[in-house]
């Protein structure tokens, strides 16, 4: 069974979520948020790395999906986000996971059918598709959305391959 670790990177809060891609549909395994405590940025990067690595070792997902960097209004914020992504990617690679990246637009399109969907619409679809009744932390919900997007893309690639068609 394929198990996807979704990551919503952030330098203060990095969301994660793991979903099994089961025959009966996606099944929620776990989710959470790694909150960094230090004011020292390199220490925060280590906390992100350690947190993702521990989640990967404990739950043993088979693949990781992470959100791509988007252009932020503040260049310093974009750089810190990129470094947080790097720490998460390194942790996944050291845990032996292949890493796939998706834009926010791809995630919205896969879950809501509209690339310009509101964040609340994505969060609603994550809860609906996973059969979750409780309100999820925003960062964890975003991570689960990224994992769901990966499942959607993965299933599409498999169907195309079975039909002998090239990927777009």
N, C-alpha and C positions, 0 to 999 in steps of 0.2 A: 504494500500500500504506500502511496506517495503521501508525504507529510510536508507541508509548506510552513516555513517560518517567515512571517511578514514583519517588516521593520519600517517604522515611521521615525526617522532619525531626528534628533534634536540635541543641542548641547546641554540643555537643562533637563529635558524629559524626552526619553526615547521609548516609543511604544513598541510592543511586540505582541504577536499573536500566532498561534500555531493551529493549523487546520489540516485534518486528514481529508484527502480527496477519495472518498469511499464510493462504491457503486451506487449506494442509496442517496448519494449527494454529499455535500461538504459537511464535516463534523468537527465542531469546535473541540479543541484539546485544552488550550490554556491561553491566557492573555495577561498582560500587565504593563507596567510602566517602570522603566529604570530612571529614577530621579537622582541626578548627580548632586552631591552635597558640597563639594569643594568650590572655593572661589578661584583656585588655581586651575587654569584651563587645561594644561597637560594632565593634571590629576583627574579632571572630569572625563577626558578622553579615555584614560585607563579604566575609570568606573564603567563607562559604556562598553568598552572592550570586554572587561571581566563579566559584566552582566549578560551580554549576548552570548559569550562563550559558555557560561554556566547554564543558561537556558538551553543552548544547543546540546550540551553534554547530558543534561538531565532528561530532555524530552526526545532527543535523537531525530530531529526532522531530516528529511532527505534532500531538501532544496531550500534556498532562501530567496525571497523577493524583497526588494527595497525600492523606496521612492527615489527618483532622480532629483538632483538639485534643480530648483527653479530660480529664476532671477529675482532676488529680493530687492526691495527699495534701498536697503542698507548693504553696502559691499562687505562690511565687517561681519554682519550677520550671515551673509551668503558664504563667506570663507569659513566661519565657525561651523555652519551646517555641513559644508563639504568635509571638514575634518571629522565631524561626528559620524558622517556616513563612512568615511575611511576606517574609523575605529571599528564600526559594526561589520563592515565588509571583511576586514582583517580577521576579526573574531570568527566569522562564518567560515572563511577559507581555512583557518587553522583547525576548525572543527570538521573540515572535510566536506563542506557544503558547496555545491555550485551556486553561484549568485546571478540572479537576473534582475534587471532594472526596468521600472515602469514610470512614465511621467504621471503627474496628477491627472492630466487630461485622459490618459489611457485608463486609469483606475475609475474615474467618473463614467466614462463611456461604457466600460465593462459591467459596472454595477447598476447604473441608472439608465444607460442608453443615450446619454447626453453629455458630451465632453465639458460643458459649461455648468454642470449641475452644482447645486449648493452643497456645502459640506454636510448639512443636516440631512439632505436627501441620501447621501452616501451612507451616513451613519444609520439611517432608518433601514436601508436595504441590507446592510451588514446584519443587523439584528433580525430582520425578516428571514433572510436566506439561511442564517444559522439557527433560527428558532430560539433566539435569546430574548427573554422577557425583561431582564434588568437593563438599566441604562449603563452603557459601557463608558469607561474613561475615554475622552476624545482621542488621545494619542494611541491607545490600544485599539479603539475602533478603526482608526485610520490604518494601523498596521494590519488588522484583519481584512480590511478592504483591499490592501495591496496583495495580501495572500490570495484573496478571492479573485482578484484580477489575474494573478498568475495562473490559477487553476483554469480560468476561462481561456486564457491564451494557450495554455498547455493542451487542453482538450481540443481546441481548434486545430493546433498543429498536428495532434494525433489523428483527427478526422481527415485532414488534408493528406497526411501520409498514407492512411489506409485507402484513400480514394486515388492515390497515385498522383495527386495534384501538388504543384509547387507552393511553398509559402509565399505570401505577398510581402 
